[in-house]
Amino acid sequence: MHYVYLIRSESHPSQTYIGLTSDLRTRIQKHNEGGSPHTAKHRPWKLTTYLAFNSRKQAANFDAYL
């Protein structure tokens, strides 16, 4: 499965991030460890929404739409 997800910063609630991954649990963990330069300064992050897609292309199209 491929996931499009929305996370919200717990320390700066107005900050959100939308991403795409095939391993949602590991990806959220990376965000919270500072492994992404786009999200490192607003840690910690909380998963608020995710959608699952059968193909990466479908997920990427939806991510681009958002």
N, C-alpha and C positions, 0 to 999 in steps of 0.2 A: 504494500500500500504506500501511497504518497500523500503527504499531509500539507495543507496550507494552514498556518496557525497564526494566532494573534496573542502576543504577550503584552502585559502592562507592567510598568515599573512600579514596585511597591514604595520606593523612596521618592519617586517623582511621578505621581499618578497620571499626569497629563502626557507622559511619554508612552507611546505604544510602538510596537514593531510587528510587521507581518513578514513571515518567512515560509520557506518551502523545504521539506525534508522527507526522507524515507524512514528515519529513526527519530521519532518525536521525543522520546524520553531522553536520549543522549543529547539531542540538540538543545533542549531546554537546560540541561545540566551545563552544557558548554556556555550558553549565555550567562548563566549564574556564576560560572568560574571566571568570566572575563575573556573567554575565548573568541569573542567576536568584537572587532574594533567599533562597530556601529552601536553596540549595546553595553559595552564594558562600563561606561561611566554612570549608568543609571541602574546598576544592580541593587537589590535583587529583583528578579522578574517572576511574574506569576502568569501561568497559562490561563487565558480567559476563554478562548474559542479555538476549535480546530475542526477541519473538514477533511475527510478521507476520500481519496480518488484511486481508481484502479490503475490508471496510467500516469506516468510523470508528465506527459504532454497535457492531459486534462488539468492536472494540478498547476502546471506552469501557466496555462491559459487563464485559470481562475486567479492566480496570484497577480498576473499582469493586469487583469480586469480591476482588481482591488487597488 
